[in-house]
């Protein structure tokens, strides 16, 4: 979603983030809340067989302008990098990131 409130750190426009909500009996989406908080982009959420959400996150640290895969609980807690920026760079060095 590009709901107002979070602005991309470089482009100064709405940043795509992940939102969840509840479906009301009449079909409306209610209790919408943001569960990802990134100054760039959090996109492509998918539900893993474990019930956790896997999504791509645009990071500007480590290997700039590459997307890493992150995982989190459906309520947005316990966000961790799953694959991406911690991979070896061309120089052979490794970068390990810890989500904030």
MODELLER restraints for C-alpha pairs under 7 A, 6 or more apart:
rsr = mdl.restraints
at = mdl.atoms
rsr.add(forms.Gaussian(group=physical.xy_distance, feature=features.Distance(at['CA:1:A'], at['CA:16:A']), mean=5.06, stdev=0.5))
rsr.add(forms.Gaussian(group=physical.xy_distance, feature=features.Distance(at['CA:1:A'], at['CA:17:A']), mean=5.38, stdev=0.5))
rsr.add(forms.Gaussian(group=physical.xy_distance, feature=features.Distance(at['CA:1:A'], at['CA:18:A']), mean=6.06, stdev=0.5))
rsr.add(forms.Gaussian(group=physical.xy_distance, feature=features.Distance(at['CA:1:A'], at['CA:19:A']), mean=6.59, stdev=0.5))
rsr.add(forms.Gaussian(group=physical.xy_distance, feature=features.Distance(at['CA:2:A'], at['CA:14:A']), mean=5.54, stdev=0.5))
rsr.add(forms.Gaussian(group=physical.xy_distance, feature=features.Distance(at['CA:2:A'], at['CA:15:A']), mean=5.64, stdev=0.5))
rsr.add(forms.Gaussian(group=physical.xy_distance, feature=features.Distance(at['CA:2:A'], at['CA:16:A']), mean=4.57, stdev=0.5))
rsr.add(forms.Gaussian(group=physical.xy_distance, feature=features.Distance(at['CA:2:A'], at['CA:17:A']), mean=6.42, stdev=0.5))
rsr.add(forms.Gaussian(group=physical.xy_distance, feature=features.Distance(at['CA:4:A'], at['CA:14:A']), mean=6.16, stdev=0.5))
rsr.add(forms.Gaussian(group=physical.xy_distance, feature=features.Distance(at['CA:6:A'], at['CA:14:A']), mean=5.96, stdev=0.5))
rsr.add(forms.Gaussian(group=physical.xy_distance, feature=features.Distance(at['CA:6:A'], at['CA:15:A']), mean=5.85, stdev=0.5))
rsr.add(forms.Gaussian(group=physical.xy_distance, feature=features.Distance(at['CA:6:A'], at['CA:39:A']), mean=6.91, stdev=0.5))
rsr.add(forms.Gaussian(group=physical.xy_distance, feature=features.Distance(at['CA:7:A'], at['CA:13:A']), mean=5.07, stdev=0.5))
rsr.add(forms.Gaussian(group=physical.xy_distance, feature=features.Distance(at['CA:7:A'], at['CA:14:A']), mean=4.67, stdev=0.5))
rsr.add(forms.Gaussian(group=physical.xy_distance, feature=features.Distance(at['CA:7:A'], at['CA:15:A']), mean=5.30, stdev=0.5))
rsr.add(forms.Gaussian(group=physical.xy_distance, feature=features.Distance(at['CA:7:A'], at['CA:39:A']), mean=6.56, stdev=0.5))
rsr.add(forms.Gaussian(group=physical.xy_distance, feature=features.Distance(at['CA:8:A'], at['CA:14:A']), mean=6.00, stdev=0.5))
rsr.add(forms.Gaussian(group=physical.xy_distance, feature=features.Distance(at['CA:8:A'], at['CA:15:A']), mean=4.91, stdev=0.5))
rsr.add(forms.Gaussian(group=physical.xy_distance, feature=features.Distance(at['CA:8:A'], at['CA:39:A']), mean=5.12, stdev=0.5))
rsr.add(forms.Gaussian(group=physical.xy_distance, feature=features.Distance(at['CA:8:A'], at['CA:40:A']), mean=5.03, stdev=0.5))
rsr.add(forms.Gaussian(group=physical.xy_distance, feature=features.Distance(at['CA:9:A'], at['CA:39:A']), mean=5.35, stdev=0.5))
rsr.add(forms.Gaussian(group=physical.xy_distance, feature=features.Distance(at['CA:9:A'], at['CA:40:A']), mean=6.19, stdev=0.5))
rsr.add(forms.Gaussian(group=physical.xy_distance, feature=features.Distance(at['CA:15:A'], at['CA:39:A']), mean=6.86, stdev=0.5))
rsr.add(forms.Gaussian(group=physical.xy_distance, feature=features.Distance(at['CA:15:A'], at['CA:40:A']), mean=5.97, stdev=0.5))
rsr.add(forms.Gaussian(group=physical.xy_distance, feature=features.Distance(at['CA:15:A'], at['CA:41:A']), mean=5.70, stdev=0.5))
rsr.add(forms.Gaussian(group=physical.xy_distance, feature=features.Distance(at['CA:16:A'], at['CA:41:A']), mean=5.09, stdev=0.5))
rsr.add(forms.Gaussian(group=physical.xy_distance, feature=features.Distance(at['CA:16:A'], at['CA:42:A']), mean=5.81, stdev=0.5))
rsr.add(forms.Gaussian(group=physical.xy_distance, feature=features.Distance(at['CA:16:A'], at['CA:43:A']), mean=6.53, stdev=0.5))
rsr.add(forms.Gaussian(group=physical.xy_distance, feature=features.Distance(at['CA:17:A'], at['CA:36:A']), mean=5.75, stdev=0.5))
rsr.add(forms.Gaussian(group=physical.xy_distance, feature=features.Distance(at['CA:17:A'], at['CA:37:A']), mean=6.77, stdev=0.5))
rsr.add(forms.Gaussian(group=physical.xy_distance, feature=features.Distance(at['CA:17:A'], at['CA:41:A']), mean=6.22, stdev=0.5))
rsr.add(forms.Gaussian(group=physical.xy_distance, feature=features.Distance(at['CA:17:A'], at['CA:42:A']), mean=4.88, stdev=0.5))
rsr.add(forms.Gaussian(group=physical.xy_distance, feature=features.Distance(at['CA:17:A'], at['CA:43:A']), mean=6.53, stdev=0.5))
rsr.add(forms.Gaussian(group=physical.xy_distance, feature=features.Distance(at['CA:18:A'], at['CA:34:A']), mean=5.94, stdev=0.5))
rsr.add(forms.Gaussian(group=physical.xy_distance, feature=features.Distance(at['CA:18:A'], at['CA:35:A']), mean=5.79, stdev=0.5))
rsr.add(forms.Gaussian(group=physical.xy_distance, feature=features.Distance(at['CA:18:A'], at['CA:36:A']), mean=5.33, stdev=0.5))
rsr.add(forms.Gaussian(group=physical.xy_distance, feature=features.Distance(at['CA:18:A'], at['CA:42:A']), mean=6.39, stdev=0.5))
rsr.add(forms.Gaussian(group=physical.xy_distance, feature=features.Distance(at['CA:18:A'], at['CA:43:A']), mean=6.90, stdev=0.5))
rsr.add(forms.Gaussian(group=physical.xy_distance, feature=features.Distance(at['CA:19:A'], at['CA:32:A']), mean=6.59, stdev=0.5))
rsr.add(forms.Gaussian(group=physical.xy_distance, feature=features.Distance(at['CA:19:A'], at['CA:33:A']), mean=5.42, stdev=0.5))
rsr.add(forms.Gaussian(group=physical.xy_distance, feature=features.Distance(at['CA:19:A'], at['CA:34:A']), mean=4.23, stdev=0.5))
rsr.add(forms.Gaussian(group=physical.xy_distance, feature=features.Distance(at['CA:19:A'], at['CA:35:A']), mean=5.59, stdev=0.5))
rsr.add(forms.Gaussian(group=physical.xy_distance, feature=features.Distance(at['CA:20:A'], at['CA:32:A']), mean=5.58, stdev=0.5))
rsr.add(forms.Gaussian(group=physical.xy_distance, feature=features.Distance(at['CA:20:A'], at['CA:33:A']), mean=5.58, stdev=0.5))
rsr.add(forms.Gaussian(group=physical.xy_distance, feature=features.Distance(at['CA:20:A'], at['CA:34:A']), mean=6.49, stdev=0.5))
rsr.add(forms.Gaussian(group=physical.xy_distance, feature=features.Distance(at['CA:20:A'], at['CA:35:A']), mean=7.00, stdev=0.5))
rsr.add(forms.Gaussian(group=physical.xy_distance, feature=features.Distance(at['CA:21:A'], at['CA:29:A']), mean=5.99, stdev=0.5))
rsr.add(forms.Gaussian(group=physical.xy_distance, feature=features.Distance(at['CA:21:A'], at['CA:30:A']), mean=5.66, stdev=0.5))
rsr.add(forms.Gaussian(group=physical.xy_distance, feature=features.Distance(at['CA:21:A'], at['CA:31:A']), mean=5.18, stdev=0.5))
rsr.add(forms.Gaussian(group=physical.xy_distance, feature=features.Distance(at['CA:21:A'], at['CA:32:A']), mean=4.14, stdev=0.5))
rsr.add(forms.Gaussian(group=physical.xy_distance, feature=features.Distance(at['CA:21:A'], at['CA:33:A']), mean=6.26, stdev=0.5))
rsr.add(forms.Gaussian(group=physical.xy_distance, feature=features.Distance(at['CA:22:A'], at['CA:29:A']), mean=5.59, stdev=0.5))
rsr.add(forms.Gaussian(group=physical.xy_distance, feature=features.Distance(at['CA:22:A'], at['CA:30:A']), mean=5.21, stdev=0.5))
rsr.add(forms.Gaussian(group=physical.xy_distance, feature=features.Distance(at['CA:22:A'], at['CA:31:A']), mean=5.91, stdev=0.5))
rsr.add(forms.Gaussian(group=physical.xy_distance, feature=features.Distance(at['CA:23:A'], at['CA:29:A']), mean=4.73, stdev=0.5))
rsr.add(forms.Gaussian(group=physical.xy_distance, feature=features.Distance(at['CA:23:A'], at['CA:30:A']), mean=6.14, stdev=0.5))
rsr.add(forms.Gaussian(group=physical.xy_distance, feature=features.Distance(at['CA:24:A'], at['CA:30:A']), mean=6.41, stdev=0.5))
rsr.add(forms.Gaussian(group=physical.xy_distance, feature=features.Distance(at['CA:35:A'], at['CA:75:A']), mean=6.39, stdev=0.5))
rsr.add(forms.Gaussian(group=physical.xy_distance, feature=features.Distance(at['CA:35:A'], at['CA:76:A']), mean=4.49, stdev=0.5))
rsr.add(forms.Gaussian(group=physical.xy_distance, feature=features.Distance(at['CA:36:A'], at['CA:76:A']), mean=6.28, stdev=0.5))
rsr.add(forms.Gaussian(group=physical.xy_distance, feature=features.Distance(at['CA:40:A'], at['CA:58:A']), mean=5.87, stdev=0.5))
rsr.add(forms.Gaussian(group=physical.xy_distance, feature=features.Distance(at['CA:40:A'], at['CA:59:A']), mean=6.87, stdev=0.5))
rsr.add(forms.Gaussian(group=physical.xy_distance, feature=features.Distance(at['CA:41:A'], at['CA:57:A']), mean=5.67, stdev=0.5))
rsr.add(forms.Gaussian(group=physical.xy_distance, feature=features.Distance(at['CA:41:A'], at['CA:58:A']), mean=5.18, stdev=0.5))
rsr.add(forms.Gaussian(group=physical.xy_distance, feature=features.Distance(at['CA:42:A'], at['CA:55:A']), mean=6.73, stdev=0.5))
rsr.add(forms.Gaussian(group=physical.xy_distance, feature=features.Distance(at['CA:42:A'], at['CA:56:A']), mean=5.77, stdev=0.5))
rsr.add(forms.Gaussian(group=physical.xy_distance, feature=features.Distance(at['CA:42:A'], at['CA:57:A']), mean=4.52, stdev=0.5))
rsr.add(forms.Gaussian(group=physical.xy_distance, feature=features.Distance(at['CA:42:A'], at['CA:58:A']), mean=6.58, stdev=0.5))
rsr.add(forms.Gaussian(group=physical.xy_distance, feature=features.Distance(at['CA:43:A'], at['CA:55:A']), mean=5.90, stdev=0.5))
rsr.add(forms.Gaussian(group=physical.xy_distance, feature=features.Distance(at['CA:43:A'], at['CA:56:A']), mean=5.36, stdev=0.5))
rsr.add(forms.Gaussian(group=physical.xy_distance, feature=features.Distance(at['CA:43:A'], at['CA:57:A']), mean=6.45, stdev=0.5))
rsr.add(forms.Gaussian(group=physical.xy_distance, feature=features.Distance(at['CA:44:A'], at['CA:55:A']), mean=5.28, stdev=0.5))
rsr.add(forms.Gaussian(group=physical.xy_distance, feature=features.Distance(at['CA:44:A'], at['CA:56:A']), mean=5.98, stdev=0.5))
rsr.add(forms.Gaussian(group=physical.xy_distance, feature=features.Distance(at['CA:45:A'], at['CA:53:A']), mean=6.22, stdev=0.5))
rsr.add(forms.Gaussian(group=physical.xy_distance, feature=features.Distance(at['CA:45:A'], at['CA:54:A']), mean=5.60, stdev=0.5))
rsr.add(forms.Gaussian(group=physical.xy_distance, feature=features.Distance(at['CA:45:A'], at['CA:55:A']), mean=4.28, stdev=0.5))
rsr.add(forms.Gaussian(group=physical.xy_distance, feature=features.Distance(at['CA:46:A'], at['CA:53:A']), mean=5.56, stdev=0.5))
rsr.add(forms.Gaussian(group=physical.xy_distance, feature=features.Distance(at['CA:46:A'], at['CA:54:A']), mean=5.29, stdev=0.5))
rsr.add(forms.Gaussian(group=physical.xy_distance, feature=features.Distance(at['CA:46:A'], at['CA:55:A']), mean=6.29, stdev=0.5))
rsr.add(forms.Gaussian(group=physical.xy_distance, feature=features.Distance(at['CA:47:A'], at['CA:53:A']), mean=4.73, stdev=0.5))
rsr.add(forms.Gaussian(group=physical.xy_distance, feature=features.Distance(at['CA:47:A'], at['CA:54:A']), mean=6.33, stdev=0.5))
rsr.add(forms.Gaussian(group=physical.xy_distance, feature=features.Distance(at['CA:48:A'], at['CA:54:A']), mean=6.51, stdev=0.5))
rsr.add(forms.Gaussian(group=physical.xy_distance, feature=features.Distance(at['CA:52:A'], at['CA:71:A']), mean=6.62, stdev=0.5))
rsr.add(forms.Gaussian(group=physical.xy_distance, feature=features.Distance(at['CA:52:A'], at['CA:72:A']), mean=5.70, stdev=0.5))
rsr.add(forms.Gaussian(group=physical.xy_distance, feature=features.Distance(at['CA:52:A'], at['CA:73:A']), mean=4.83, stdev=0.5))
rsr.add(forms.Gaussian(group=physical.xy_distance, feature=features.Distance(at['CA:52:A'], at['CA:74:A']), mean=5.79, stdev=0.5))
rsr.add(forms.Gaussian(group=physical.xy_distance, feature=features.Distance(at['CA:53:A'], at['CA:71:A']), mean=5.50, stdev=0.5))
rsr.add(forms.Gaussian(group=physical.xy_distance, feature=features.Distance(at['CA:53:A'], at['CA:72:A']), mean=5.36, stdev=0.5))
rsr.add(forms.Gaussian(group=physical.xy_distance, feature=features.Distance(at['CA:53:A'], at['CA:73:A']), mean=6.12, stdev=0.5))
rsr.add(forms.Gaussian(group=physical.xy_distance, feature=features.Distance(at['CA:53:A'], at['CA:74:A']), mean=6.01, stdev=0.5))
rsr.add(forms.Gaussian(group=physical.xy_distance, feature=features.Distance(at['CA:54:A'], at['CA:69:A']), mean=6.70, stdev=0.5))
rsr.add(forms.Gaussian(group=physical.xy_distance, feature=features.Distance(at['CA:54:A'], at['CA:70:A']), mean=5.66, stdev=0.5))
rsr.add(forms.Gaussian(group=physical.xy_distance, feature=features.Distance(at['CA:54:A'], at['CA:71:A']), mean=4.44, stdev=0.5))
rsr.add(forms.Gaussian(group=physical.xy_distance, feature=features.Distance(at['CA:54:A'], at['CA:72:A']), mean=6.72, stdev=0.5))
rsr.add(forms.Gaussian(group=physical.xy_distance, feature=features.Distance(at['CA:55:A'], at['CA:69:A']), mean=5.64, stdev=0.5))
rsr.add(forms.Gaussian(group=physical.xy_distance, feature=features.Distance(at['CA:55:A'], at['CA:70:A']), mean=5.47, stdev=0.5))
rsr.add(forms.Gaussian(group=physical.xy_distance, feature=features.Distance(at['CA:55:A'], at['CA:71:A']), mean=6.45, stdev=0.5))
rsr.add(forms.Gaussian(group=physical.xy_distance, feature=features.Distance(at['CA:56:A'], at['CA:67:A']), mean=5.96, stdev=0.5))
rsr.add(forms.Gaussian(group=physical.xy_distance, feature=features.Distance(at['CA:56:A'], at['CA:68:A']), mean=5.55, stdev=0.5))
rsr.add(forms.Gaussian(group=physical.xy_distance, feature=features.Distance(at['CA:56:A'], at['CA:69:A']), mean=4.61, stdev=0.5))
rsr.add(forms.Gaussian(group=physical.xy_distance, feature=features.Distance(at['CA:56:A'], at['CA:70:A']), mean=6.13, stdev=0.5))
rsr.add(forms.Gaussian(group=physical.xy_distance, feature=features.Distance(at['CA:57:A'], at['CA:67:A']), mean=5.38, stdev=0.5))
rsr.add(forms.Gaussian(group=physical.xy_distance, feature=features.Distance(at['CA:57:A'], at['CA:68:A']), mean=5.42, stdev=0.5))
rsr.add(forms.Gaussian(group=physical.xy_distance, feature=features.Distance(at['CA:57:A'], at['CA:69:A']), mean=6.28, stdev=0.5))
rsr.add(forms.Gaussian(group=physical.xy_distance, feature=features.Distance(at['CA:57:A'], at['CA:70:A']), mean=6.74, stdev=0.5))
rsr.add(forms.Gaussian(group=physical.xy_distance, feature=features.Distance(at['CA:58:A'], at['CA:65:A']), mean=6.57, stdev=0.5))
rsr.add(forms.Gaussian(group=physical.xy_distance, feature=features.Distance(at['CA:58:A'], at['CA:66:A']), mean=6.07, stdev=0.5))
rsr.add(forms.Gaussian(group=physical.xy_distance, feature=features.Distance(at['CA:58:A'], at['CA:67:A']), mean=4.61, stdev=0.5))
rsr.add(forms.Gaussian(group=physical.xy_distance, feature=features.Distance(at['CA:58:A'], at['CA:68:A']), mean=6.63, stdev=0.5))
rsr.add(forms.Gaussian(group=physical.xy_distance, feature=features.Distance(at['CA:59:A'], at['CA:65:A']), mean=6.27, stdev=0.5))
rsr.add(forms.Gaussian(group=physical.xy_distance, feature=features.Distance(at['CA:59:A'], at['CA:66:A']), mean=6.37, stdev=0.5))
rsr.add(forms.Gaussian(group=physical.xy_distance, feature=features.Distance(at['CA:59:A'], at['CA:67:A']), mean=6.31, stdev=0.5))
rsr.add(forms.Gaussian(group=physical.xy_distance, feature=features.Distance(at['CA:62:A'], at['CA:85:A']), mean=6.18, stdev=0.5))
rsr.add(forms.Gaussian(group=physical.xy_distance, feature=features.Distance(at['CA:62:A'], at['CA:95:A']), mean=5.92, stdev=0.5))
rsr.add(forms.Gaussian(group=physical.xy_distance, feature=features.Distance(at['CA:63:A'], at['CA:85:A']), mean=5.88, stdev=0.5))
rsr.add(forms.Gaussian(group=physical.xy_distance, feature=features.Distance(at['CA:67:A'], at['CA:84:A']), mean=6.76, stdev=0.5))
rsr.add(forms.Gaussian(group=physical.xy_distance, feature=features.Distance(at['CA:68:A'], at['CA:83:A']), mean=5.74, stdev=0.5))
rsr.add(forms.Gaussian(group=physical.xy_distance, feature=features.Distance(at['CA:68:A'], at['CA:84:A']), mean=4.07, stdev=0.5))
rsr.add(forms.Gaussian(group=physical.xy_distance, feature=features.Distance(at['CA:68:A'], at['CA:85:A']), mean=5.94, stdev=0.5))
rsr.add(forms.Gaussian(group=physical.xy_distance, feature=features.Distance(at['CA:69:A'], at['CA:81:A']), mean=6.16, stdev=0.5))
rsr.add(forms.Gaussian(group=physical.xy_distance, feature=features.Distance(at['CA:69:A'], at['CA:82:A']), mean=5.33, stdev=0.5))
rsr.add(forms.Gaussian(group=physical.xy_distance, feature=features.Distance(at['CA:69:A'], at['CA:83:A']), mean=5.03, stdev=0.5))
rsr.add(forms.Gaussian(group=physical.xy_distance, feature=features.Distance(at['CA:69:A'], at['CA:84:A']), mean=6.05, stdev=0.5))
rsr.add(forms.Gaussian(group=physical.xy_distance, feature=features.Distance(at['CA:70:A'], at['CA:79:A']), mean=6.84, stdev=0.5))
rsr.add(forms.Gaussian(group=physical.xy_distance, feature=features.Distance(at['CA:70:A'], at['CA:80:A']), mean=5.63, stdev=0.5))
rsr.add(forms.Gaussian(group=physical.xy_distance, feature=features.Distance(at['CA:70:A'], at['CA:81:A']), mean=4.33, stdev=0.5))
rsr.add(forms.Gaussian(group=physical.xy_distance, feature=features.Distance(at['CA:70:A'], at['CA:82:A']), mean=4.94, stdev=0.5))
rsr.add(forms.Gaussian(group=physical.xy_distance, feature=features.Distance(at['CA:70:A'], at['CA:83:A']), mean=6.93, stdev=0.5))
rsr.add(forms.Gaussian(group=physical.xy_distance, feature=features.Distance(at['CA:71:A'], at['CA:79:A']), mean=5.69, stdev=0.5))
rsr.add(forms.Gaussian(group=physical.xy_distance, feature=features.Distance(at['CA:71:A'], at['CA:80:A']), mean=5.52, stdev=0.5))
rsr.add(forms.Gaussian(group=physical.xy_distance, feature=features.Distance(at['CA:71:A'], at['CA:81:A']), mean=6.34, stdev=0.5))
rsr.add(forms.Gaussian(group=physical.xy_distance, feature=features.Distance(at['CA:71:A'], at['CA:82:A']), mean=6.14, stdev=0.5))
rsr.add(forms.Gaussian(group=physical.xy_distance, feature=features.Distance(at['CA:72:A'], at['CA:78:A']), mean=5.39, stdev=0.5))
rsr.add(forms.Gaussian(group=physical.xy_distance, feature=features.Distance(at['CA:72:A'], at['CA:79:A']), mean=4.34, stdev=0.5))
rsr.add(forms.Gaussian(group=physical.xy_distance, feature=features.Distance(at['CA:72:A'], at['CA:80:A']), mean=6.49, stdev=0.5))
rsr.add(forms.Gaussian(group=physical.xy_distance, feature=features.Distance(at['CA:79:A'], at['CA:99:A']), mean=6.75, stdev=0.5))
rsr.add(forms.Gaussian(group=physical.xy_distance, feature=features.Distance(at['CA:80:A'], at['CA:99:A']), mean=6.11, stdev=0.5))
rsr.add(forms.Gaussian(group=physical.xy_distance, feature=features.Distance(at['CA:81:A'], at['CA:99:A']), mean=6.99, stdev=0.5))
rsr.add(forms.Gaussian(group=physical.xy_distance, feature=features.Distance(at['CA:85:A'], at['CA:95:A']), mean=6.48, stdev=0.5))
rsr.add(forms.Gaussian(group=physical.xy_distance, feature=features.Distance(at['CA:86:A'], at['CA:94:A']), mean=6.14, stdev=0.5))
rsr.add(forms.Gaussian(group=physical.xy_distance, feature=features.Distance(at['CA:86:A'], at['CA:95:A']), mean=4.81, stdev=0.5))
rsr.add(forms.Gaussian(group=physical.xy_distance, feature=features.Distance(at['CA:86:A'], at['CA:96:A']), mean=4.62, stdev=0.5))
rsr.add(forms.Gaussian(group=physical.xy_distance, feature=features.Distance(at['CA:86:A'], at['CA:97:A']), mean=6.48, stdev=0.5))
rsr.add(forms.Gaussian(group=physical.xy_distance, feature=features.Distance(at['CA:87:A'], at['CA:94:A']), mean=6.20, stdev=0.5))
rsr.add(forms.Gaussian(group=physical.xy_distance, feature=features.Distance(at['CA:87:A'], at['CA:95:A']), mean=6.89, stdev=0.5))
rsr.add(forms.Gaussian(group=physical.xy_distance, feature=features.Distance(at['CA:88:A'], at['CA:94:A']), mean=4.66, stdev=0.5))
